[in-house]
Amino acid sequence: MPLYATIIYSQDVDWSAPEHAGDTAEYSEFSQSAAAIIRGGAALYPTSTATTVRVEAKGGAPISTDGPYAETKEVLTGFFLLECADLDEAVAAAARIPAAWNGAVEVRPVLPLM
C-alpha cells in the first residue's frame, strides 16, 4: 500500500510544555485510533530551535542561520507517515488529526527512494 506524509501546520508552540497537555492528549488519541496505518511520525520543537542550512553551490560550504526557513502564522509542527489504500483513505485519516480543525494538515504521497 502507498505511504502518505501528513504534514502538520499549527501554532508555533512547545508541545512538551505542561500548558499543552490537553492538545498532546488529543494527538495521543489520534495515534491510538489510527495505529493500524501509522508508520512513523513526530512532533517538532518550536521554530526558535530551528537552524536553516543553505549551500551556495553543490559541494560548497554550508551557511546556517538560526530560525525557521520562513516566518508564518502557522508552522510545520510535526508529521505522521500513514500507509493507506489510497488518497481518499489518507485524507479521511488526516481529517482526524487535531491540527485539521485549528491549523492545516497537508497530505502528500511519499516517493520511495530505496
N, C-alpha and C positions, 0 to 999 in steps of 0.2 A: 504494500500500500504506500501511496505517496506521503511524504513529510511536508508539513506546513509550519512555517515560523509565524507565531502570533506575537507581534511586536507591540509592546505596551507603551502608550504615551499617557502621562498623567502629570499631576503636580510634582514639582521638584522637591521631594521631602526625603528625610532619612527614615526609611521603613523600619529600621531597628530601634527607633526611639519609642519609648513607652506610650506616648500620646497617639501612636498609630496602631496600637494593638488591635483595635476593632477592625481596622482596614485589613491588617495582615490575617486576621481570623477569617475574613471573607475570602481571601486568596487561598487560605488553607482549605476552606470548604470546597472551593472550586477544584483545587488539586485532588482532593479525596474523591469528589464526584466524577472527575474526568481521568482518574488514574489509569484506566484501561487504554487511553490513547496518548497520554503524556509520555514523551520520550526524553525530555530534558527541560530545563528552564532555570531561571534565576532572577532574583530581584537585584537591582543595581543600587549602589550607594549614590548620594546626591551628586549633581554635576560639579559641585565645589571640589569634589575629589578627583575629577577627570583631568587627564592630560591629553592634549591633542597633538598628534605627531604628523609631520609632513616631511617629504623629501623632495627637493627641487628637481632632481633627475634620478633615474634609476642608478642605484649604486652610490648615490650621494650621501652626504652626512644628514642624519635626521635633525629636524628642527622641531622642538617641542615647546608648547605653550600650556600654561595652566588653564584649566577650564574646559568647557564643552566646545564642540565644533561650532555650534550656533546657539544663541540665546533666544529662547522662545517661551511662551506661556506654559505649554505642555512639553515635557522632555521624555526621552527614552528612559524608562524606569525598570524595564525588565522584559522577559520574553518567556514563552513556552514553545517547545518543539512538539508538535502533535502529529501522530500518524493516523490519518483519516482516509476513508474510502475515496473521497472526492472533495472538491472545494465547498460544496453545499454543507457537508458534514463539518468541515473546518470552520466555516462561517457560523454555523449553529453553536459550535463549542466556543468560539471567540465571543459570541454574544453573551455568554455566561461568565466571562472574565470581568471582575469588578470594574476595571477601567473603562469598560464599554459604556457604562452608564454615567460616568463623570469625567471621562477623558476620551481616548480613542484606542482601538486595537486594530492594527494593520495585519492582514493575513496575506502571506506570500508563500508560494510554493518554493521548496528547497531544491536546488540543483545539486545532486550528489557529485562530489569531486573525487571520490575514491571508489 
